[in-house]
Amino acid sequence: MSVENSTPPAGQPFSRREMLVSASQGGIALGALSAVAGAAGSVQAAQKGEKPAERPADAKIIDFERSCLRFRLDTTKKPPKTVSRKLPMTLNNVRMLLDARAVITHKKTGRVNDYVLSSSCKSEQVWVERDVWHQPNADMCMLAGPDEFLVFKRWDKADKGVMLFPATLGVQPERQLDDPRECFDSFSINLVTRPGRVLENIDTIIAALSAATPVISQTEYETPHYRVLLEYPVRVVNFSERERFYQVDTGPVLLPDLDGEYKSLLEGCRLAYVAHNSPGWAEFIVCARTPLADGISVHHYSQSVRIEGTRNRLIASV
């Protein structure tokens, strides 16, 4: 497979593409959220549609609206291994925009695992005139790295027992980890970057959030063996120019479980929503198997995880 990374000039169309595998994104740690005079004026200008004063870009960020995961099914070359029904076509190209990214670096070896999370969809039958939606229906998304992918499907309850097609492949795993070279005719992760401006204090944060400015967040932290960078668009956020605070509440993001035993680090990645309102900590609500009654469980955002010593920053697109 390929990972494509392209960076457009600020304010110009995306036209340049070069093939490379990205390592972790750099940037300046978010400074202390100190009070600075004139915040009210900045907010009022932003609310009137005026652009806040900008300094040169100092970071590169993922442009999630232009980044995607692609794969191609060609049944004349390879039989599908991840579908629930017989396909009515021989060729299908799939493009999934990205919701989040996680870069995991092993401290001792320097090995970098660069993973992405696709947007979610529903289980469907493609290229039919009616009865598009599979029953029972599932939420579906894909987690992926350069040489592996994981299809995560959630039905109305865990252990639904939906079969793969053909049925000789067995019951469809809720988390199906596989090699894209064995499943797809082609597979690629296309990362587009753009310039960003680190929001270094509460004034610049409030001004950017009050304007029509796309903002992404990066959360970095370390374990004894790994450095982790999470990157995600800030789709939902709370803030106040009166009490002078912000709080990100957004997702889904990828949260790696670095303590469990898995076939790969990708298999240990979980879906979560993230909240933070200062640089030094982040709390996650993780999608986990959640009991409802005797013998019945669902996959629900129910497990709360707090990580201290993070480096959270907000970065505005420029």
ChimeraX commands (.cxc) that place a marker at each C-alpha (Angstrom):
marker #1 position 0.00,0.00,0.00 radius 0.5
marker #1 position 1.03,3.62,-0.08 radius 0.5
marker #1 position 0.86,6.55,2.27 radius 0.5
marker #1 position 0.65,9.83,0.41 radius 0.5
marker #1 position 1.38,13.15,2.06 radius 0.5
marker #1 position 0.88,16.45,0.30 radius 0.5
marker #1 position 1.25,20.00,1.56 radius 0.5
marker #1 position -0.36,22.89,-0.32 radius 0.5
marker #1 position 0.89,26.47,-0.13 radius 0.5
marker #1 position -1.19,28.50,2.32 radius 0.5
marker #1 position -4.31,29.88,0.68 radius 0.5
marker #1 position -3.69,28.06,-2.63 radius 0.5
marker #1 position -5.31,24.94,-4.14 radius 0.5
marker #1 position -3.91,21.54,-3.34 radius 0.5
marker #1 position -1.69,20.64,-6.29 radius 0.5
marker #1 position 1.59,19.07,-5.09 radius 0.5
marker #1 position 1.84,15.45,-3.98 radius 0.5
marker #1 position 4.88,13.53,-2.85 radius 0.5
marker #1 position 5.01,10.01,-1.54 radius 0.5
marker #1 position 6.37,9.58,1.96 radius 0.5
marker #1 position 5.45,8.10,5.31 radius 0.5
marker #1 position 4.87,10.81,7.88 radius 0.5
marker #1 position 6.34,10.63,11.34 radius 0.5
marker #1 position 4.93,12.58,14.26 radius 0.5
marker #1 position 3.91,16.18,13.70 radius 0.5
marker #1 position 6.06,18.74,15.49 radius 0.5
marker #1 position 4.94,22.00,17.04 radius 0.5
marker #1 position 5.29,24.23,20.02 radius 0.5
marker #1 position 3.65,23.09,23.25 radius 0.5
marker #1 position 0.55,25.07,24.17 radius 0.5
marker #1 position 1.58,27.82,26.57 radius 0.5
marker #1 position -0.05,28.62,29.84 radius 0.5
marker #1 position -3.56,30.00,29.43 radius 0.5
marker #1 position -2.71,33.41,30.84 radius 0.5
marker #1 position -4.91,36.50,30.75 radius 0.5
marker #1 position -3.98,39.15,28.23 radius 0.5
marker #1 position -5.68,42.53,27.97 radius 0.5
marker #1 position -7.92,43.14,24.96 radius 0.5
marker #1 position -9.55,39.69,24.73 radius 0.5
marker #1 position -13.05,41.14,24.51 radius 0.5
marker #1 position -12.08,43.27,21.54 radius 0.5
marker #1 position -10.59,40.29,19.72 radius 0.5
marker #1 position -13.74,38.25,20.28 radius 0.5
marker #1 position -16.03,41.05,19.12 radius 0.5
marker #1 position -13.99,41.43,15.94 radius 0.5
marker #1 position -14.18,37.70,15.29 radius 0.5
marker #1 position -17.94,37.65,15.89 radius 0.5
marker #1 position -18.35,40.41,13.31 radius 0.5
marker #1 position -16.61,38.23,10.76 radius 0.5
marker #1 position -13.32,40.12,10.85 radius 0.5
marker #1 position -10.22,37.96,10.62 radius 0.5
marker #1 position -8.00,38.12,13.72 radius 0.5
marker #1 position -4.46,39.32,13.17 radius 0.5
marker #1 position -2.31,36.39,12.09 radius 0.5
marker #1 position 1.38,35.72,12.32 radius 0.5
marker #1 position 3.22,33.27,10.08 radius 0.5
marker #1 position 2.38,29.57,10.27 radius 0.5
marker #1 position 4.49,27.64,12.75 radius 0.5
marker #1 position 3.11,24.10,12.46 radius 0.5
marker #1 position 1.91,21.56,9.94 radius 0.5
marker #1 position -1.45,19.94,10.54 radius 0.5
marker #1 position -3.50,17.26,8.84 radius 0.5
marker #1 position -6.24,18.63,6.61 radius 0.5
marker #1 position -8.85,16.05,7.57 radius 0.5
marker #1 position -11.40,17.23,5.00 radius 0.5
marker #1 position -8.95,16.43,2.18 radius 0.5
marker #1 position -7.29,13.35,3.66 radius 0.5
marker #1 position -8.70,9.92,3.05 radius 0.5
marker #1 position -8.26,6.19,3.05 radius 0.5
marker #1 position -8.85,4.38,-0.24 radius 0.5
marker #1 position -9.21,0.73,-1.16 radius 0.5
marker #1 position -10.24,-1.13,-4.28 radius 0.5
marker #1 position -12.09,-4.43,-4.50 radius 0.5
marker #1 position -11.65,-6.33,-7.78 radius 0.5
marker #1 position -13.22,-9.77,-7.55 radius 0.5
marker #1 position -11.64,-10.82,-10.84 radius 0.5
marker #1 position -8.29,-10.69,-9.03 radius 0.5
marker #1 position -9.05,-11.47,-5.37 radius 0.5
marker #1 position -12.12,-12.81,-3.59 radius 0.5
marker #1 position -13.39,-10.41,-0.89 radius 0.5
marker #1 position -12.70,-11.35,2.72 radius 0.5
marker #1 position -14.53,-8.62,4.65 radius 0.5
marker #1 position -18.08,-8.52,3.18 radius 0.5
marker #1 position -21.40,-9.80,4.56 radius 0.5
marker #1 position -23.22,-10.31,1.25 radius 0.5
marker #1 position -22.33,-11.35,-2.27 radius 0.5
marker #1 position -21.22,-8.29,-4.26 radius 0.5
marker #1 position -23.34,-7.41,-7.34 radius 0.5
marker #1 position -20.33,-5.91,-9.12 radius 0.5
marker #1 position -16.78,-7.04,-9.90 radius 0.5
marker #1 position -15.11,-3.70,-9.15 radius 0.5
marker #1 position -15.71,-1.23,-6.33 radius 0.5
marker #1 position -13.54,1.73,-5.26 radius 0.5
marker #1 position -14.04,3.07,-1.74 radius 0.5
marker #1 position -12.98,6.47,-0.38 radius 0.5
marker #1 position -13.32,7.18,3.35 radius 0.5
marker #1 position -12.43,10.58,4.82 radius 0.5
marker #1 position -10.40,10.57,8.01 radius 0.5
marker #1 position -11.57,11.37,11.55 radius 0.5
marker #1 position -8.30,11.07,13.46 radius 0.5
marker #1 position -4.66,10.04,13.46 radius 0.5
marker #1 position -2.39,8.37,16.04 radius 0.5
marker #1 position 1.40,8.21,15.75 radius 0.5
marker #1 position 3.08,5.77,18.14 radius 0.5
marker #1 position 6.87,5.82,18.41 radius 0.5
marker #1 position 8.82,3.11,20.22 radius 0.5
marker #1 position 11.42,4.93,22.30 radius 0.5
marker #1 position 14.14,2.28,22.22 radius 0.5
marker #1 position 14.04,1.36,18.52 radius 0.5
marker #1 position 12.61,4.57,17.04 radius 0.5
marker #1 position 10.05,2.53,15.11 radius 0.5
marker #1 position 7.05,4.68,14.12 radius 0.5
marker #1 position 3.53,3.29,13.68 radius 0.5
marker #1 position 1.34,5.84,11.90 radius 0.5
marker #1 position -2.37,4.97,12.12 radius 0.5
marker #1 position -5.56,6.65,10.91 radius 0.5
marker #1 position -9.26,6.33,11.69 radius 0.5
marker #1 position -11.80,6.60,8.89 radius 0.5
marker #1 position -15.20,8.22,9.08 radius 0.5
marker #1 position -18.02,5.82,9.94 radius 0.5
marker #1 position -20.66,4.41,7.63 radius 0.5
marker #1 position -23.46,1.83,7.81 radius 0.5
marker #1 position -23.39,-1.69,6.40 radius 0.5
marker #1 position -24.88,-1.50,2.93 radius 0.5
marker #1 position -25.42,-3.29,-0.33 radius 0.5
marker #1 position -23.83,-1.22,-3.12 radius 0.5
marker #1 position -25.27,-0.73,-6.62 radius 0.5
marker #1 position -28.80,-1.98,-5.97 radius 0.5
marker #1 position -32.17,-0.35,-6.63 radius 0.5
marker #1 position -33.71,-1.07,-3.21 radius 0.5
marker #1 position -32.97,-2.73,0.13 radius 0.5
marker #1 position -29.64,-0.93,0.42 radius 0.5
marker #1 position -29.24,-1.36,4.16 radius 0.5
marker #1 position -28.14,-4.69,5.56 radius 0.5
marker #1 position -30.32,-6.23,8.25 radius 0.5
marker #1 position -29.14,-6.58,10.91 radius 0.5
marker #1 position -27.31,-3.30,10.31 radius 0.5
marker #1 position -23.91,-2.34,11.67 radius 0.5
marker #1 position -21.88,0.81,12.24 radius 0.5
marker #1 position -18.60,0.37,10.41 radius 0.5
marker #1 position -15.28,2.21,10.37 radius 0.5
marker #1 position -11.72,1.31,9.47 radius 0.5
marker #1 position -8.50,1.75,11.42 radius 0.5
marker #1 position -5.42,1.48,9.24 radius 0.5
marker #1 position -1.67,1.67,8.94 radius 0.5
marker #1 position 0.63,1.18,5.96 radius 0.5
marker #1 position 0.59,-2.63,6.13 radius 0.5
marker #1 position -2.51,-3.53,8.12 radius 0.5
marker #1 position -6.12,-2.55,8.62 radius 0.5
marker #1 position -8.86,-3.27,11.11 radius 0.5
marker #1 position -12.55,-3.20,10.25 radius 0.5
marker #1 position -14.61,-2.38,13.34 radius 0.5
marker #1 position -18.32,-3.25,13.13 radius 0.5
marker #1 position -20.90,-2.67,15.86 radius 0.5
marker #1 position -24.36,-4.19,15.69 radius 0.5
marker #1 position -27.27,-3.67,18.11 radius 0.5
marker #1 position -25.51,-6.03,20.50 radius 0.5
marker #1 position -22.10,-7.63,20.85 radius 0.5
marker #1 position -21.49,-11.13,19.48 radius 0.5
marker #1 position -24.29,-10.72,16.92 radius 0.5
marker #1 position -22.99,-13.66,14.92 radius 0.5
marker #1 position -23.32,-12.19,11.42 radius 0.5
marker #1 position -21.57,-14.41,8.90 radius 0.5
marker #1 position -18.99,-13.35,6.37 radius 0.5
marker #1 position -19.59,-14.06,2.69 radius 0.5
marker #1 position -19.04,-16.75,1.67 radius 0.5
marker #1 position -20.19,-18.48,4.86 radius 0.5
marker #1 position -17.17,-20.77,4.69 radius 0.5
marker #1 position -15.16,-17.78,6.03 radius 0.5
marker #1 position -17.08,-18.08,9.31 radius 0.5
marker #1 position -18.58,-15.55,11.69 radius 0.5
marker #1 position -17.67,-11.95,10.98 radius 0.5
marker #1 position -15.34,-10.60,13.69 radius 0.5
marker #1 position -16.38,-7.34,15.30 radius 0.5
marker #1 position -12.74,-6.26,15.01 radius 0.5
marker #1 position -11.29,-7.85,11.88 radius 0.5
marker #1 position -7.52,-7.35,11.58 radius 0.5
marker #1 position -6.02,-8.21,8.21 radius 0.5
marker #1 position -3.37,-7.52,5.58 radius 0.5
marker #1 position -4.55,-5.15,2.79 radius 0.5
marker #1 position -2.39,-6.99,0.26 radius 0.5
marker #1 position -4.46,-10.12,0.80 radius 0.5
marker #1 position -7.85,-8.39,0.72 radius 0.5
marker #1 position -7.71,-5.52,-1.77 radius 0.5
marker #1 position -6.46,-4.87,-5.26 radius 0.5
marker #1 position -5.08,-1.55,-4.01 radius 0.5
marker #1 position -4.97,0.28,-0.68 radius 0.5
marker #1 position -3.66,3.73,0.26 radius 0.5
marker #1 position -3.70,6.30,3.03 radius 0.5
marker #1 position -3.66,9.81,1.58 radius 0.5
marker #1 position -2.59,12.43,4.13 radius 0.5
marker #1 position -2.81,16.08,3.12 radius 0.5
marker #1 position -1.13,18.62,5.37 radius 0.5
marker #1 position -1.55,22.36,5.56 radius 0.5
marker #1 position 0.05,25.22,7.53 radius 0.5
marker #1 position -1.21,25.89,11.02 radius 0.5
marker #1 position -0.78,28.54,13.70 radius 0.5
marker #1 position -0.38,27.34,17.29 radius 0.5
marker #1 position -2.88,29.10,19.60 radius 0.5
marker #1 position -0.59,29.94,22.50 radius 0.5
marker #1 position -2.96,31.57,25.00 radius 0.5
marker #1 position -6.62,31.90,25.86 radius 0.5
marker #1 position -7.02,35.06,23.78 radius 0.5
marker #1 position -5.88,33.47,20.54 radius 0.5
marker #1 position -7.91,30.36,21.35 radius 0.5
marker #1 position -11.13,32.34,21.91 radius 0.5
marker #1 position -10.53,34.52,18.85 radius 0.5
marker #1 position -10.02,31.49,16.58 radius 0.5
marker #1 position -13.02,29.62,18.01 radius 0.5
marker #1 position -15.23,32.73,17.61 radius 0.5
marker #1 position -14.30,33.01,13.94 radius 0.5
marker #1 position -14.96,30.62,11.07 radius 0.5
marker #1 position -11.51,29.10,11.49 radius 0.5
marker #1 position -10.90,25.34,11.29 radius 0.5
marker #1 position -9.04,24.18,14.39 radius 0.5
marker #1 position -7.34,20.88,15.08 radius 0.5
marker #1 position -5.92,19.60,18.35 radius 0.5
marker #1 position -2.86,17.54,19.11 radius 0.5
marker #1 position -2.41,15.58,22.33 radius 0.5
marker #1 position 1.01,14.15,23.11 radius 0.5
marker #1 position 1.97,11.90,26.02 radius 0.5
marker #1 position 4.53,9.28,26.93 radius 0.5
marker #1 position 4.55,5.83,28.53 radius 0.5
marker #1 position 7.67,4.00,29.71 radius 0.5
marker #1 position 8.18,2.55,26.21 radius 0.5
marker #1 position 6.29,4.80,23.78 radius 0.5
marker #1 position 5.68,8.39,22.68 radius 0.5
marker #1 position 2.16,8.99,21.41 radius 0.5
marker #1 position 0.78,11.80,19.27 radius 0.5
marker #1 position -2.97,12.03,18.74 radius 0.5
marker #1 position -4.27,14.48,16.12 radius 0.5
marker #1 position -7.92,15.24,15.47 radius 0.5
marker #1 position -10.21,18.01,14.21 radius 0.5
marker #1 position -11.99,20.01,16.89 radius 0.5
marker #1 position -15.58,19.49,15.78 radius 0.5
marker #1 position -17.17,20.34,19.13 radius 0.5
marker #1 position -15.78,22.78,21.70 radius 0.5
marker #1 position -17.07,24.93,24.57 radius 0.5
marker #1 position -15.56,28.34,25.35 radius 0.5
marker #1 position -16.32,31.62,27.14 radius 0.5
marker #1 position -14.83,35.07,26.69 radius 0.5
marker #1 position -16.33,36.05,30.08 radius 0.5
marker #1 position -14.97,33.25,32.28 radius 0.5
marker #1 position -12.08,32.81,29.85 radius 0.5
marker #1 position -11.99,29.07,29.30 radius 0.5
marker #1 position -12.21,26.50,26.53 radius 0.5
marker #1 position -13.02,22.80,26.63 radius 0.5
marker #1 position -12.63,20.44,23.72 radius 0.5
marker #1 position -15.24,17.64,23.58 radius 0.5
marker #1 position -14.76,15.87,20.30 radius 0.5
marker #1 position -14.21,12.58,18.53 radius 0.5
marker #1 position -13.99,9.87,17.68 radius 0.5
marker #1 position -10.23,9.68,18.09 radius 0.5
marker #1 position -7.83,6.75,18.30 radius 0.5
marker #1 position -6.58,5.84,21.78 radius 0.5
marker #1 position -3.97,3.07,21.81 radius 0.5
marker #1 position -3.94,0.46,24.58 radius 0.5
marker #1 position -0.21,0.06,25.11 radius 0.5
marker #1 position -0.48,-2.29,28.09 radius 0.5
marker #1 position -2.48,-5.16,26.58 radius 0.5
marker #1 position -1.22,-8.04,24.47 radius 0.5
marker #1 position -2.24,-7.78,20.84 radius 0.5
marker #1 position -1.07,-9.02,17.46 radius 0.5
marker #1 position -0.10,-5.44,16.62 radius 0.5
marker #1 position -0.37,-1.94,18.07 radius 0.5
marker #1 position -3.22,-1.28,15.63 radius 0.5
marker #1 position -5.30,-4.06,17.14 radius 0.5
marker #1 position -4.93,-2.32,20.51 radius 0.5
marker #1 position -6.27,1.01,19.24 radius 0.5
marker #1 position -9.72,1.91,20.54 radius 0.5
marker #1 position -12.30,4.51,19.59 radius 0.5
marker #1 position -12.77,7.32,22.11 radius 0.5
marker #1 position -13.97,10.86,22.58 radius 0.5
marker #1 position -11.54,13.31,24.15 radius 0.5
marker #1 position -11.97,16.30,26.47 radius 0.5
marker #1 position -9.41,18.78,27.75 radius 0.5
marker #1 position -9.38,22.40,28.89 radius 0.5
marker #1 position -5.71,22.89,29.75 radius 0.5
marker #1 position -2.36,21.67,28.43 radius 0.5
marker #1 position -1.50,19.07,31.07 radius 0.5
marker #1 position -4.22,16.40,31.04 radius 0.5
marker #1 position -6.85,14.78,28.86 radius 0.5
marker #1 position -9.83,12.58,29.64 radius 0.5
marker #1 position -11.20,10.00,27.22 radius 0.5
marker #1 position -14.50,8.15,27.11 radius 0.5
marker #1 position -13.66,4.88,25.37 radius 0.5
marker #1 position -15.87,2.63,23.28 radius 0.5
marker #1 position -15.85,-0.63,25.23 radius 0.5
marker #1 position -17.89,-3.76,25.62 radius 0.5
marker #1 position -20.61,-2.71,28.08 radius 0.5
marker #1 position -23.01,-5.16,29.82 radius 0.5
marker #1 position -26.72,-4.33,29.63 radius 0.5
marker #1 position -28.31,-7.45,31.08 radius 0.5
marker #1 position -27.50,-11.11,31.62 radius 0.5
marker #1 position -25.83,-12.33,28.44 radius 0.5
marker #1 position -26.31,-9.03,26.57 radius 0.5
marker #1 position -23.56,-6.49,25.94 radius 0.5
marker #1 position -23.12,-3.61,23.53 radius 0.5
marker #1 position -20.15,-1.58,22.29 radius 0.5
marker #1 position -20.71,1.79,23.95 radius 0.5
marker #1 position -18.63,4.80,24.99 radius 0.5
marker #1 position -18.60,3.91,28.68 radius 0.5
marker #1 position -15.01,3.55,29.94 radius 0.5
marker #1 position -13.45,6.73,31.32 radius 0.5
marker #1 position -9.65,7.10,31.05 radius 0.5
marker #1 position -7.61,10.05,32.32 radius 0.5
marker #1 position -4.04,10.71,31.16 radius 0.5
marker #1 position -1.91,13.13,33.15 radius 0.5
marker #1 position 1.16,14.90,31.83 radius 0.5
marker #1 position -0.15,15.41,28.32 radius 0.5
marker #1 position 0.87,18.22,26.00 radius 0.5
marker #1 position -2.37,19.48,24.47 radius 0.5
marker #1 position -2.36,22.22,21.87 radius 0.5
marker #1 position -4.92,23.83,19.59 radius 0.5
marker #1 position -3.78,24.82,16.11 radius 0.5
marker #1 position -5.73,27.05,13.74 radius 0.5
marker #1 position -5.61,26.45,10.02 radius 0.5
marker #1 position -4.07,29.32,8.02 radius 0.5
marker link #1:1,2 radius 0.2
marker link #1:2,3 radius 0.2
marker link #1:3,4 radius 0.2
marker link #1:4,5 radius 0.2
marker link #1:5,6 radius 0.2
marker link #1:6,7 radius 0.2
marker link #1:7,8 radius 0.2
marker link #1:8,9 radius 0.2
marker link #1:9,10 radius 0.2
marker link #1:10,11 radius 0.2
marker link #1:11,12 radius 0.2
marker link #1:12,13 radius 0.2
marker link #1:13,14 radius 0.2
marker link #1:14,15 radius 0.2
marker link #1:15,16 radius 0.2
marker link #1:16,17 radius 0.2
marker link #1:17,18 radius 0.2
marker link #1:18,19 radius 0.2
marker link #1:19,20 radius 0.2
marker link #1:20,21 radius 0.2
marker link #1:21,22 radius 0.2
marker link #1:22,23 radius 0.2
marker link #1:23,24 radius 0.2
marker link #1:24,25 radius 0.2
marker link #1:25,26 radius 0.2
marker link #1:26,27 radius 0.2
marker link #1:27,28 radius 0.2
marker link #1:28,29 radius 0.2
marker link #1:29,30 radius 0.2
marker link #1:30,31 radius 0.2
marker link #1:31,32 radius 0.2
marker link #1:32,33 radius 0.2
marker link #1:33,34 radius 0.2
marker link #1:34,35 radius 0.2
marker link #1:35,36 radius 0.2
marker link #1:36,37 radius 0.2
marker link #1:37,38 radius 0.2
marker link #1:38,39 radius 0.2
marker link #1:39,40 radius 0.2
marker link #1:40,41 radius 0.2
marker link #1:41,42 radius 0.2
marker link #1:42,43 radius 0.2
marker link #1:43,44 radius 0.2
marker link #1:44,45 radius 0.2
marker link #1:45,46 radius 0.2
marker link #1:46,47 radius 0.2
marker link #1:47,48 radius 0.2
marker link #1:48,49 radius 0.2
marker link #1:49,50 radius 0.2
marker link #1:50,51 radius 0.2
marker link #1:51,52 radius 0.2
marker link #1:52,53 radius 0.2
marker link #1:53,54 radius 0.2
marker link #1:54,55 radius 0.2
marker link #1:55,56 radius 0.2
marker link #1:56,57 radius 0.2
marker link #1:57,58 radius 0.2
marker link #1:58,59 radius 0.2
marker link #1:59,60 radius 0.2
marker link #1:60,61 radius 0.2
marker link #1:61,62 radius 0.2
marker link #1:62,63 radius 0.2
marker link #1:63,64 radius 0.2
marker link #1:64,65 radius 0.2
marker link #1:65,66 radius 0.2
marker link #1:66,67 radius 0.2
marker link #1:67,68 radius 0.2
marker link #1:68,69 radius 0.2
marker link #1:69,70 radius 0.2
marker link #1:70,71 radius 0.2
marker link #1:71,72 radius 0.2
marker link #1:72,73 radius 0.2
marker link #1:73,74 radius 0.2
marker link #1:74,75 radius 0.2
marker link #1:75,76 radius 0.2
marker link #1:76,77 radius 0.2
marker link #1:77,78 radius 0.2
marker link #1:78,79 radius 0.2
marker link #1:79,80 radius 0.2
marker link #1:80,81 radius 0.2
marker link #1:81,82 radius 0.2
marker link #1:82,83 radius 0.2
marker link #1:83,84 radius 0.2
marker link #1:84,85 radius 0.2
marker link #1:85,86 radius 0.2
marker link #1:86,87 radius 0.2
marker link #1:87,88 radius 0.2
marker link #1:88,89 radius 0.2
marker link #1:89,90 radius 0.2
marker link #1:90,91 radius 0.2
marker link #1:91,92 radius 0.2
marker link #1:92,93 radius 0.2
marker link #1:93,94 radius 0.2
marker link #1:94,95 radius 0.2
marker link #1:95,96 radius 0.2
marker link #1:96,97 radius 0.2
marker link #1:97,98 radius 0.2
marker link #1:98,99 radius 0.2
marker link #1:99,100 radius 0.2
marker link #1:100,101 radius 0.2
marker link #1:101,102 radius 0.2
marker link #1:102,103 radius 0.2
marker link #1:103,104 radius 0.2
marker link #1:104,105 radius 0.2
marker link #1:105,106 radius 0.2
marker link #1:106,107 radius 0.2
marker link #1:107,108 radius 0.2
marker link #1:108,109 radius 0.2
marker link #1:109,110 radius 0.2
marker link #1:110,111 radius 0.2
marker link #1:111,112 radius 0.2
marker link #1:112,113 radius 0.2
marker link #1:113,114 radius 0.2
marker link #1:114,115 radius 0.2
marker link #1:115,116 radius 0.2
marker link #1:116,117 radius 0.2
marker link #1:117,118 radius 0.2
marker link #1:118,119 radius 0.2
marker link #1:119,120 radius 0.2
marker link #1:120,121 radius 0.2
marker link #1:121,122 radius 0.2
marker link #1:122,123 radius 0.2
marker link #1:123,124 radius 0.2
marker link #1:124,125 radius 0.2
marker link #1:125,126 radius 0.2
marker link #1:126,127 radius 0.2
marker link #1:127,128 radius 0.2
marker link #1:128,129 radius 0.2
marker link #1:129,130 radius 0.2
marker link #1:130,131 radius 0.2
marker link #1:131,132 radius 0.2
marker link #1:132,133 radius 0.2
marker link #1:133,134 radius 0.2
marker link #1:134,135 radius 0.2
marker link #1:135,136 radius 0.2
marker link #1:136,137 radius 0.2
marker link #1:137,138 radius 0.2
marker link #1:138,139 radius 0.2
marker link #1:139,140 radius 0.2
marker link #1:140,141 radius 0.2
marker link #1:141,142 radius 0.2
marker link #1:142,143 radius 0.2
marker link #1:143,144 radius 0.2
marker link #1:144,145 radius 0.2
marker link #1:145,146 radius 0.2
marker link #1:146,147 radius 0.2
marker link #1:147,148 radius 0.2
marker link #1:148,149 radius 0.2
marker link #1:149,150 radius 0.2
marker link #1:150,151 radius 0.2
marker link #1:151,152 radius 0.2
marker link #1:152,153 radius 0.2
marker link #1:153,154 radius 0.2
marker link #1:154,155 radius 0.2
marker link #1:155,156 radius 0.2
marker link #1:156,157 radius 0.2
marker link #1:157,158 radius 0.2
marker link #1:158,159 radius 0.2
marker link #1:159,160 radius 0.2
marker link #1:160,161 radius 0.2
marker link #1:161,162 radius 0.2
marker link #1:162,163 radius 0.2
marker link #1:163,164 radius 0.2
marker link #1:164,165 radius 0.2
marker link #1:165,166 radius 0.2
marker link #1:166,167 radius 0.2
marker link #1:167,168 radius 0.2
marker link #1:168,169 radius 0.2
marker link #1:169,170 radius 0.2
marker link #1:170,171 radius 0.2
marker link #1:171,172 radius 0.2
marker link #1:172,173 radius 0.2
marker link #1:173,174 radius 0.2
marker link #1:174,175 radius 0.2
marker link #1:175,176 radius 0.2
marker link #1:176,177 radius 0.2
marker link #1:177,178 radius 0.2
marker link #1:178,179 radius 0.2
marker link #1:179,180 radius 0.2
marker link #1:180,181 radius 0.2
marker link #1:181,182 radius 0.2
marker link #1:182,183 radius 0.2
marker link #1:183,184 radius 0.2
marker link #1:184,185 radius 0.2
marker link #1:185,186 radius 0.2
marker link #1:186,187 radius 0.2
marker link #1:187,188 radius 0.2
marker link #1:188,189 radius 0.2
marker link #1:189,190 radius 0.2
marker link #1:190,191 radius 0.2
marker link #1:191,192 radius 0.2
marker link #1:192,193 radius 0.2
marker link #1:193,194 radius 0.2
marker link #1:194,195 radius 0.2
marker link #1:195,196 radius 0.2
marker link #1:196,197 radius 0.2
marker link #1:197,198 radius 0.2
marker link #1:198,199 radius 0.2
marker link #1:199,200 radius 0.2
marker link #1:200,201 radius 0.2
marker link #1:201,202 radius 0.2
marker link #1:202,203 radius 0.2
marker link #1:203,204 radius 0.2
marker link #1:204,205 radius 0.2
marker link #1:205,206 radius 0.2
marker link #1:206,207 radius 0.2
marker link #1:207,208 radius 0.2
marker link #1:208,209 radius 0.2
marker link #1:209,210 radius 0.2
marker link #1:210,211 radius 0.2
marker link #1:211,212 radius 0.2
marker link #1:212,213 radius 0.2
marker link #1:213,214 radius 0.2
marker link #1:214,215 radius 0.2
marker link #1:215,216 radius 0.2
marker link #1:216,217 radius 0.2
marker link #1:217,218 radius 0.2
marker link #1:218,219 radius 0.2
marker link #1:219,220 radius 0.2
marker link #1:220,221 radius 0.2
marker link #1:221,222 radius 0.2
marker link #1:222,223 radius 0.2
marker link #1:223,224 radius 0.2
marker link #1:224,225 radius 0.2
marker link #1:225,226 radius 0.2
marker link #1:226,227 radius 0.2
marker link #1:227,228 radius 0.2
marker link #1:228,229 radius 0.2
marker link #1:229,230 radius 0.2
marker link #1:230,231 radius 0.2
marker link #1:231,232 radius 0.2
marker link #1:232,233 radius 0.2
marker link #1:233,234 radius 0.2
marker link #1:234,235 radius 0.2
marker link #1:235,236 radius 0.2
marker link #1:236,237 radius 0.2
marker link #1:237,238 radius 0.2
marker link #1:238,239 radius 0.2
marker link #1:239,240 radius 0.2
marker link #1:240,241 radius 0.2
marker link #1:241,242 radius 0.2
marker link #1:242,243 radius 0.2
marker link #1:243,244 radius 0.2
marker link #1:244,245 radius 0.2
marker link #1:245,246 radius 0.2
marker link #1:246,247 radius 0.2
marker link #1:247,248 radius 0.2
marker link #1:248,249 radius 0.2
marker link #1:249,250 radius 0.2
marker link #1:250,251 radius 0.2
marker link #1:251,252 radius 0.2
marker link #1:252,253 radius 0.2
marker link #1:253,254 radius 0.2
marker link #1:254,255 radius 0.2
marker link #1:255,256 radius 0.2
marker link #1:256,257 radius 0.2
marker link #1:257,258 radius 0.2
marker link #1:258,259 radius 0.2
marker link #1:259,260 radius 0.2
marker link #1:260,261 radius 0.2
marker link #1:261,262 radius 0.2
marker link #1:262,263 radius 0.2
marker link #1:263,264 radius 0.2
marker link #1:264,265 radius 0.2
marker link #1:265,266 radius 0.2
marker link #1:266,267 radius 0.2
marker link #1:267,268 radius 0.2
marker link #1:268,269 radius 0.2
marker link #1:269,270 radius 0.2
marker link #1:270,271 radius 0.2
marker link #1:271,272 radius 0.2
marker link #1:272,273 radius 0.2
marker link #1:273,274 radius 0.2
marker link #1:274,275 radius 0.2
marker link #1:275,276 radius 0.2
marker link #1:276,277 radius 0.2
marker link #1:277,278 radius 0.2
marker link #1:278,279 radius 0.2
marker link #1:279,280 radius 0.2
marker link #1:280,281 radius 0.2
marker link #1:281,282 radius 0.2
marker link #1:282,283 radius 0.2
marker link #1:283,284 radius 0.2
marker link #1:284,285 radius 0.2
marker link #1:285,286 radius 0.2
marker link #1:286,287 radius 0.2
marker link #1:287,288 radius 0.2
marker link #1:288,289 radius 0.2
marker link #1:289,290 radius 0.2
marker link #1:290,291 radius 0.2
marker link #1:291,292 radius 0.2
marker link #1:292,293 radius 0.2
marker link #1:293,294 radius 0.2
marker link #1:294,295 radius 0.2
marker link #1:295,296 radius 0.2
marker link #1:296,297 radius 0.2
marker link #1:297,298 radius 0.2
marker link #1:298,299 radius 0.2
marker link #1:299,300 radius 0.2
marker link #1:300,301 radius 0.2
marker link #1:301,302 radius 0.2
marker link #1:302,303 radius 0.2
marker link #1:303,304 radius 0.2
marker link #1:304,305 radius 0.2
marker link #1:305,306 radius 0.2
marker link #1:306,307 radius 0.2
marker link #1:307,308 radius 0.2
marker link #1:308,309 radius 0.2
marker link #1:309,310 radius 0.2
marker link #1:310,311 radius 0.2
marker link #1:311,312 radius 0.2
marker link #1:312,313 radius 0.2
marker link #1:313,314 radius 0.2
marker link #1:314,315 radius 0.2
marker link #1:315,316 radius 0.2
marker link #1:316,317 radius 0.2
marker link #1:317,318 radius 0.2
view
